[in-house]
Amino acid sequence: MPQSHDRSRLLDRFHTIVNGPALFNALVAGAELGLFEHLSRHPEARFKELCETTGVPAHQLRVLLFALCSTGLVRREGEGYVNSDVAEELLAPQGEDSWRHILVGWQRIYYPAFTRTTEALKAGTNTAIADYPGTEPTFYQRLAHSPEVESVFHAAMTAFTLRSLPGLLDHLDLSEVRHVLDVGGGDGTTSKRLAEKYPDCRFTVFDTPSVAELADRSMPAELGERVALCPGDLFSDPFPQDVDCVLFSHCLEVFSPEQIGYLMDKAFDALAPGGRIHLYGFTAMDDEQTGMYGARLSLYLNVLATGSGMSYPADDYERWLTHAGFTGVGSVTGLPYEHTLTSGTKPGE
């Protein structure tokens, strides 16, 4: 009996996966056309009204609604259509954390690269990077050559960061911290939210020059004095000093174990005695065997982004911190979107 039940579950998952690319793109189309937003403001909108709102011809809209209703995210009720509770929560809002930004980023950047998955895995390197201009070895470095792609990428990253940020905000205590170094902090989204929560703490965001420029453009004036931007290379440039906390948020998954070990040593040297380090991001579940978000990220990293890295298990992060000399190392697991917060302390003098 358990085998039959398990087989049925796996068959359902198989059918979802093989039809997923088409339905995913229908979802993106619905978001870009403002369909979910319109249904939020006008529940039970009728077909003709949706034709006028979206500007999609009747037959093609019928096809789109067929696809969206097949996902369960939209339902037909009588002569009208309504959002499901999930669509209302995730797809109707249009703010900075909207899933629309995430979906567009994945559609235009992640999923085209995945057509090269077999090739990249066999080659042992990120072969999909050939689709982007430049000679640099990582996708992040080549983004500087494609401002439009970089903008789409960081909008998606910002939205997903905001979606997963509650796990960090709820478990990271900076009440006794004076100065945080946010390594690989992107456009400053995480530091900005932490600065709002901890008004007596200042932050330095350390990332590549093109990313720092994006962060500068989006920095609220009221935070400008407490959130500084420091452009540089994580490996070749020194970390800013005079910090009593180092944060790696959505950063370390990108790198190989050897690179992560180097960064842990570098963070240890930058910290004052008694300083704290915090690592927040995706982690593999069940001894590296499961985790859909982590699996997607790991494939993207190896096929396109860097050719290395993955969603590592929390045990790996704890081992790297301990090897670098940190004490009191431990993890908070089970946070939103398969996230974990791993922390340690540099011993005092």
VEXROVEX-674102 format. One record per residue (C-alpha): x, y, z; residue in one letter. Coordinates in nm, 3 decimals, always signed. Layout:
<zamars>
ZAMAR	c1	c2	c3	residuo
ZAMAR	X	Y	Z	A
...
</zamars>
This chain:
<zamars>
ZAMAR	c1	c2	c3	residuo
ZAMAR	+0.000	+0.000	+0.000	M
ZAMAR	+0.271	+0.256	+0.084	P
ZAMAR	+0.444	+0.175	-0.247	Q
ZAMAR	+0.123	+0.234	-0.442	S
ZAMAR	+0.065	+0.563	-0.264	H
ZAMAR	+0.426	+0.670	-0.325	D
ZAMAR	+0.405	+0.573	-0.693	R
ZAMAR	+0.087	+0.778	-0.735	S
ZAMAR	+0.252	+1.080	-0.572	R
ZAMAR	+0.559	+1.048	-0.793	L
ZAMAR	+0.346	+1.014	-1.106	L
ZAMAR	+0.162	+1.334	-1.013	D
ZAMAR	+0.495	+1.507	-0.965	R
ZAMAR	+0.624	+1.372	-1.298	F
ZAMAR	+0.322	+1.507	-1.485	H
ZAMAR	+0.362	+1.844	-1.313	T
ZAMAR	+0.732	+1.863	-1.406	I
ZAMAR	+0.696	+1.768	-1.772	V
ZAMAR	+0.414	+2.018	-1.825	N
ZAMAR	+0.580	+2.277	-1.604	G
ZAMAR	+0.771	+2.481	-1.864	P
ZAMAR	+0.456	+2.560	-2.063	A
ZAMAR	+0.248	+2.639	-1.756	L
ZAMAR	+0.529	+2.846	-1.605	F
ZAMAR	+0.540	+3.066	-1.914	N
ZAMAR	+0.161	+3.103	-1.905	A
ZAMAR	+0.201	+3.221	-1.547	L
ZAMAR	+0.458	+3.481	-1.651	V
ZAMAR	+0.229	+3.598	-1.931	A
ZAMAR	-0.060	+3.638	-1.689	G
ZAMAR	+0.161	+3.841	-1.456	A
ZAMAR	+0.302	+4.063	-1.732	E
ZAMAR	-0.046	+4.125	-1.875	L
ZAMAR	-0.170	+4.238	-1.534	G
ZAMAR	-0.434	+3.966	-1.525	L
ZAMAR	-0.384	+3.869	-1.160	F
ZAMAR	-0.376	+4.234	-1.055	E
ZAMAR	-0.702	+4.301	-1.244	H
ZAMAR	-0.876	+3.999	-1.091	L
ZAMAR	-0.768	+4.121	-0.748	S
ZAMAR	-0.940	+4.455	-0.807	R
ZAMAR	-1.232	+4.308	-1.003	H
ZAMAR	-1.319	+3.960	-0.876	P
ZAMAR	-1.533	+3.751	-1.112	E
ZAMAR	-1.433	+3.965	-1.409	A
ZAMAR	-1.589	+3.827	-1.726	R
ZAMAR	-1.410	+3.711	-2.036	F
ZAMAR	-1.490	+4.019	-2.246	K
ZAMAR	-1.364	+4.248	-1.974	E
ZAMAR	-1.038	+4.052	-1.952	L
ZAMAR	-0.997	+4.075	-2.330	C
ZAMAR	-1.022	+4.453	-2.310	E
ZAMAR	-0.795	+4.476	-2.005	T
ZAMAR	-0.515	+4.254	-2.133	T
ZAMAR	-0.538	+4.345	-2.501	G
ZAMAR	-0.516	+3.976	-2.592	V
ZAMAR	-0.738	+3.845	-2.878	P
ZAMAR	-1.030	+3.628	-2.765	A
ZAMAR	-0.896	+3.293	-2.884	H
ZAMAR	-0.550	+3.347	-2.737	Q
ZAMAR	-0.698	+3.468	-2.408	L
ZAMAR	-0.911	+3.155	-2.396	R
ZAMAR	-0.593	+2.949	-2.430	V
ZAMAR	-0.417	+3.149	-2.156	L
ZAMAR	-0.709	+3.116	-1.915	L
ZAMAR	-0.726	+2.742	-1.990	F
ZAMAR	-0.361	+2.713	-1.886	A
ZAMAR	-0.400	+2.928	-1.573	L
ZAMAR	-0.714	+2.745	-1.462	C
ZAMAR	-0.527	+2.417	-1.514	S
ZAMAR	-0.270	+2.531	-1.257	T
ZAMAR	-0.546	+2.607	-1.004	G
ZAMAR	-0.412	+2.959	-0.955	L
ZAMAR	-0.715	+3.102	-1.136	V
ZAMAR	-1.068	+2.960	-1.114	R
ZAMAR	-1.373	+3.007	-1.330	R
ZAMAR	-1.683	+3.080	-1.124	E
ZAMAR	-2.004	+3.108	-1.324	G
ZAMAR	-1.935	+3.351	-1.607	E
ZAMAR	-1.636	+3.513	-1.438	G
ZAMAR	-1.282	+3.438	-1.320	Y
ZAMAR	-1.123	+3.477	-0.975	V
ZAMAR	-0.775	+3.450	-0.825	N
ZAMAR	-0.701	+3.163	-0.591	S
ZAMAR	-0.581	+3.262	-0.245	D
ZAMAR	-0.223	+3.185	-0.353	V
ZAMAR	-0.248	+3.402	-0.666	A
ZAMAR	-0.401	+3.679	-0.460	E
ZAMAR	-0.110	+3.666	-0.214	E
ZAMAR	+0.183	+3.612	-0.449	L
ZAMAR	+0.089	+3.730	-0.798	L
ZAMAR	-0.155	+4.017	-0.760	A
ZAMAR	+0.069	+4.257	-0.559	P
ZAMAR	+0.293	+4.486	-0.764	Q
ZAMAR	+0.545	+4.595	-0.501	G
ZAMAR	+0.921	+4.550	-0.487	E
ZAMAR	+0.876	+4.198	-0.348	D
ZAMAR	+0.626	+4.087	-0.615	S
ZAMAR	+0.671	+3.738	-0.753	W
ZAMAR	+0.625	+3.897	-1.094	R
ZAMAR	+0.985	+4.024	-1.076	H
ZAMAR	+1.109	+3.679	-0.977	I
ZAMAR	+0.919	+3.502	-1.253	L
ZAMAR	+1.040	+3.740	-1.523	V
ZAMAR	+1.400	+3.701	-1.404	G
ZAMAR	+1.378	+3.324	-1.407	W
ZAMAR	+1.209	+3.322	-1.750	Q
ZAMAR	+1.462	+3.549	-1.918	R
ZAMAR	+1.782	+3.444	-1.745	I
ZAMAR	+1.758	+3.109	-1.564	Y
ZAMAR	+1.542	+2.892	-1.786	Y
ZAMAR	+1.700	+2.968	-2.126	P
ZAMAR	+2.031	+2.862	-1.970	A
ZAMAR	+1.885	+2.531	-1.852	F
ZAMAR	+1.859	+2.408	-2.213	T
ZAMAR	+2.236	+2.363	-2.184	R
ZAMAR	+2.222	+2.156	-1.864	T
ZAMAR	+2.353	+1.827	-2.009	T
ZAMAR	+2.628	+2.007	-2.197	E
ZAMAR	+2.736	+2.208	-1.892	A
ZAMAR	+2.734	+1.914	-1.653	L
ZAMAR	+2.943	+1.702	-1.890	K
ZAMAR	+3.186	+1.988	-1.953	A
ZAMAR	+3.215	+2.064	-1.582	G
ZAMAR	+3.176	+2.435	-1.644	T
ZAMAR	+2.911	+2.704	-1.699	N
ZAMAR	+2.880	+2.675	-2.078	T
ZAMAR	+2.558	+2.882	-2.092	A
ZAMAR	+2.765	+3.192	-2.017	I
ZAMAR	+2.857	+3.194	-2.389	A
ZAMAR	+2.518	+3.355	-2.456	D
ZAMAR	+2.630	+3.675	-2.281	Y
ZAMAR	+2.887	+3.930	-2.403	P
ZAMAR	+3.226	+3.954	-2.237	G
ZAMAR	+3.521	+3.732	-2.156	T
ZAMAR	+3.485	+3.718	-1.777	E
ZAMAR	+3.438	+3.369	-1.628	P
ZAMAR	+3.118	+3.436	-1.429	T
ZAMAR	+2.773	+3.558	-1.520	F
ZAMAR	+2.787	+3.819	-1.243	Y
ZAMAR	+3.094	+3.979	-1.396	Q
ZAMAR	+2.944	+3.979	-1.746	R
ZAMAR	+2.627	+4.151	-1.625	L
ZAMAR	+2.813	+4.482	-1.640	A
ZAMAR	+2.806	+4.451	-2.023	H
ZAMAR	+2.425	+4.411	-2.032	S
ZAMAR	+2.257	+4.683	-1.822	P
ZAMAR	+1.904	+4.572	-1.916	E
ZAMAR	+1.972	+4.211	-1.816	V
ZAMAR	+2.144	+4.331	-1.499	E
ZAMAR	+1.836	+4.536	-1.410	S
ZAMAR	+1.603	+4.236	-1.462	V
ZAMAR	+1.837	+4.012	-1.264	F
ZAMAR	+1.861	+4.244	-0.964	H
ZAMAR	+1.485	+4.311	-0.962	A
ZAMAR	+1.435	+3.935	-0.935	A
ZAMAR	+1.707	+3.904	-0.670	M
ZAMAR	+1.562	+4.191	-0.467	T
ZAMAR	+1.213	+4.043	-0.476	A
ZAMAR	+1.332	+3.699	-0.368	F
ZAMAR	+1.554	+3.846	-0.099	T
ZAMAR	+1.255	+4.034	+0.042	L
ZAMAR	+1.044	+3.716	+0.030	R
ZAMAR	+1.304	+3.518	+0.227	S
ZAMAR	+1.421	+3.803	+0.453	L
ZAMAR	+1.181	+3.737	+0.744	P
ZAMAR	+1.384	+3.427	+0.831	G
ZAMAR	+1.688	+3.651	+0.883	L
ZAMAR	+1.509	+3.942	+1.051	L
ZAMAR	+1.341	+3.709	+1.300	D
ZAMAR	+1.658	+3.525	+1.406	H
ZAMAR	+1.946	+3.773	+1.370	L
ZAMAR	+2.009	+3.991	+1.675	D
ZAMAR	+2.217	+4.302	+1.601	L
ZAMAR	+2.118	+4.497	+1.913	S
ZAMAR	+2.477	+4.492	+2.045	E
ZAMAR	+2.645	+4.532	+1.705	V
ZAMAR	+2.812	+4.857	+1.599	R
ZAMAR	+2.920	+4.794	+1.237	H
ZAMAR	+2.811	+4.515	+0.996	V
ZAMAR	+3.004	+4.420	+0.683	L
ZAMAR	+2.748	+4.283	+0.433	D
ZAMAR	+2.965	+4.081	+0.193	V
ZAMAR	+2.812	+4.028	-0.152	G
ZAMAR	+2.522	+4.242	-0.037	G
ZAMAR	+2.401	+4.318	-0.391	G
ZAMAR	+2.189	+4.628	-0.420	D
ZAMAR	+2.178	+4.668	-0.042	G
ZAMAR	+1.828	+4.525	+0.008	T
ZAMAR	+1.925	+4.325	+0.316	T
ZAMAR	+2.130	+4.601	+0.477	S
ZAMAR	+1.854	+4.854	+0.420	K
ZAMAR	+1.597	+4.637	+0.598	R
ZAMAR	+1.835	+4.562	+0.883	L
ZAMAR	+1.924	+4.932	+0.916	A
ZAMAR	+1.555	+5.016	+0.953	E
ZAMAR	+1.525	+4.762	+1.235	K
ZAMAR	+1.852	+4.860	+1.408	Y
ZAMAR	+1.888	+5.241	+1.398	P
ZAMAR	+2.207	+5.241	+1.610	D
ZAMAR	+2.396	+5.012	+1.373	C
ZAMAR	+2.579	+5.106	+1.054	R
ZAMAR	+2.639	+4.884	+0.751	F
ZAMAR	+2.894	+4.853	+0.473	T
ZAMAR	+2.784	+4.669	+0.159	V
ZAMAR	+3.079	+4.511	-0.022	F
ZAMAR	+3.012	+4.404	-0.383	D
ZAMAR	+3.129	+4.455	-0.741	T
ZAMAR	+3.143	+4.812	-0.879	P
ZAMAR	+2.844	+4.774	-1.116	S
ZAMAR	+2.629	+4.632	-0.836	V
ZAMAR	+2.740	+4.905	-0.597	A
ZAMAR	+2.628	+5.160	-0.855	E
ZAMAR	+2.280	+5.002	-0.861	L
ZAMAR	+2.271	+5.011	-0.482	A
ZAMAR	+2.369	+5.378	-0.480	D
ZAMAR	+2.080	+5.469	-0.711	R
ZAMAR	+1.824	+5.294	-0.492	S
ZAMAR	+1.952	+5.401	-0.150	M
ZAMAR	+1.697	+5.604	+0.051	P
ZAMAR	+1.836	+5.940	+0.157	A
ZAMAR	+1.753	+5.876	+0.524	E
ZAMAR	+1.978	+5.566	+0.524	L
ZAMAR	+2.264	+5.715	+0.325	G
ZAMAR	+2.474	+5.795	+0.632	E
ZAMAR	+2.434	+5.449	+0.788	R
ZAMAR	+2.455	+5.223	+0.482	V
ZAMAR	+2.784	+5.273	+0.298	A
ZAMAR	+2.877	+5.112	-0.033	L
ZAMAR	+3.224	+4.970	-0.088	C
ZAMAR	+3.291	+4.841	-0.442	P
ZAMAR	+3.549	+4.570	-0.478	G
ZAMAR	+3.637	+4.211	-0.559	D
ZAMAR	+3.559	+3.958	-0.285	L
ZAMAR	+3.882	+3.771	-0.343	F
ZAMAR	+4.143	+4.023	-0.457	S
ZAMAR	+4.045	+4.333	-0.256	D
ZAMAR	+4.074	+4.363	+0.123	P
ZAMAR	+3.759	+4.364	+0.332	F
ZAMAR	+3.678	+4.689	+0.513	P
ZAMAR	+3.809	+4.680	+0.870	Q
ZAMAR	+3.667	+4.805	+1.201	D
ZAMAR	+3.367	+4.571	+1.187	V
ZAMAR	+3.223	+4.362	+1.467	D
ZAMAR	+2.989	+4.158	+1.249	C
ZAMAR	+3.025	+3.999	+0.903	V
ZAMAR	+2.715	+3.890	+0.712	L
ZAMAR	+2.708	+3.668	+0.403	F
ZAMAR	+2.349	+3.661	+0.279	S
ZAMAR	+2.264	+3.477	-0.046	H
ZAMAR	+2.630	+3.487	-0.137	C
ZAMAR	+2.826	+3.175	-0.048	L
ZAMAR	+2.616	+2.931	-0.252	E
ZAMAR	+2.786	+3.077	-0.559	V
ZAMAR	+3.133	+2.949	-0.467	F
ZAMAR	+3.331	+2.628	-0.443	S
ZAMAR	+3.423	+2.481	-0.101	P
ZAMAR	+3.781	+2.607	-0.145	E
ZAMAR	+3.661	+2.960	-0.218	Q
ZAMAR	+3.421	+2.955	+0.077	I
ZAMAR	+3.702	+2.841	+0.306	G
ZAMAR	+3.915	+3.133	+0.184	Y
ZAMAR	+3.630	+3.381	+0.248	L
ZAMAR	+3.576	+3.244	+0.599	M
ZAMAR	+3.945	+3.300	+0.676	D
ZAMAR	+3.926	+3.649	+0.529	K
ZAMAR	+3.617	+3.733	+0.737	A
ZAMAR	+3.790	+3.599	+1.050	F
ZAMAR	+4.085	+3.833	+0.991	D
ZAMAR	+3.858	+4.135	+0.929	A
ZAMAR	+3.660	+4.089	+1.251	L
ZAMAR	+3.751	+4.233	+1.586	A
ZAMAR	+3.792	+3.978	+1.869	P
ZAMAR	+3.450	+3.879	+1.993	G
ZAMAR	+3.294	+3.969	+1.656	G
ZAMAR	+3.019	+3.759	+1.506	R
ZAMAR	+2.974	+3.602	+1.162	I
ZAMAR	+2.638	+3.506	+1.012	H
ZAMAR	+2.575	+3.303	+0.696	L
ZAMAR	+2.221	+3.315	+0.557	Y
ZAMAR	+2.099	+3.140	+0.247	G
ZAMAR	+1.974	+2.826	+0.078	F
ZAMAR	+2.077	+2.494	+0.228	T
ZAMAR	+2.026	+2.141	+0.102	A
ZAMAR	+1.771	+1.938	+0.294	M
ZAMAR	+1.804	+1.578	+0.411	D
ZAMAR	+2.177	+1.529	+0.351	D
ZAMAR	+2.178	+1.698	+0.008	E
ZAMAR	+1.895	+1.484	-0.132	Q
ZAMAR	+1.594	+1.720	-0.153	T
ZAMAR	+1.492	+2.083	-0.180	G
ZAMAR	+1.334	+2.217	-0.498	M
ZAMAR	+1.451	+2.576	-0.453	Y
ZAMAR	+1.801	+2.463	-0.369	G
ZAMAR	+1.812	+2.222	-0.662	A
ZAMAR	+1.704	+2.495	-0.906	R
ZAMAR	+1.966	+2.732	-0.766	L
ZAMAR	+2.239	+2.468	-0.780	S
ZAMAR	+2.169	+2.392	-1.146	L
ZAMAR	+2.165	+2.763	-1.235	Y
ZAMAR	+2.500	+2.818	-1.063	L
ZAMAR	+2.670	+2.533	-1.248	N
ZAMAR	+2.509	+2.582	-1.588	V
ZAMAR	+2.528	+2.963	-1.609	L
ZAMAR	+2.648	+3.164	-1.312	A
ZAMAR	+2.988	+3.040	-1.204	T
ZAMAR	+3.031	+2.673	-1.296	G
ZAMAR	+3.061	+2.586	-0.927	S
ZAMAR	+2.874	+2.613	-0.600	G
ZAMAR	+2.543	+2.471	-0.485	M
ZAMAR	+2.292	+2.477	-0.203	S
ZAMAR	+2.524	+2.321	+0.057	Y
ZAMAR	+2.398	+2.146	+0.372	P
ZAMAR	+2.425	+2.337	+0.701	A
ZAMAR	+2.687	+2.090	+0.826	D
ZAMAR	+2.925	+2.214	+0.557	D
ZAMAR	+2.889	+2.576	+0.666	Y
ZAMAR	+2.943	+2.482	+1.029	E
ZAMAR	+3.259	+2.288	+0.938	R
ZAMAR	+3.399	+2.580	+0.733	W
ZAMAR	+3.340	+2.825	+1.018	L
ZAMAR	+3.498	+2.594	+1.274	T
ZAMAR	+3.802	+2.535	+1.050	H
ZAMAR	+3.849	+2.914	+1.015	A
ZAMAR	+3.868	+2.945	+1.395	G
ZAMAR	+3.516	+3.052	+1.490	F
ZAMAR	+3.364	+2.912	+1.808	T
ZAMAR	+3.009	+2.859	+1.931	G
ZAMAR	+2.909	+2.761	+1.579	V
ZAMAR	+2.545	+2.660	+1.527	G
ZAMAR	+2.256	+2.682	+1.282	S
ZAMAR	+1.889	+2.774	+1.277	V
ZAMAR	+1.727	+2.554	+1.012	T
ZAMAR	+1.381	+2.527	+0.858	G
ZAMAR	+1.357	+2.896	+0.765	L
ZAMAR	+1.146	+3.018	+0.467	P
ZAMAR	+1.236	+2.891	+0.118	Y
ZAMAR	+1.479	+2.625	+0.245	E
ZAMAR	+1.701	+2.878	+0.423	H
ZAMAR	+1.935	+2.839	+0.719	T
ZAMAR	+2.117	+3.089	+0.942	L
ZAMAR	+2.458	+2.965	+1.056	T
ZAMAR	+2.656	+3.174	+1.306	S
ZAMAR	+2.985	+3.177	+1.495	G
ZAMAR	+3.205	+3.401	+1.710	T
ZAMAR	+3.570	+3.504	+1.676	K
ZAMAR	+3.733	+3.427	+2.013	P
ZAMAR	+3.818	+3.729	+2.227	G
ZAMAR	+4.174	+3.823	+2.315	E
</zamars>
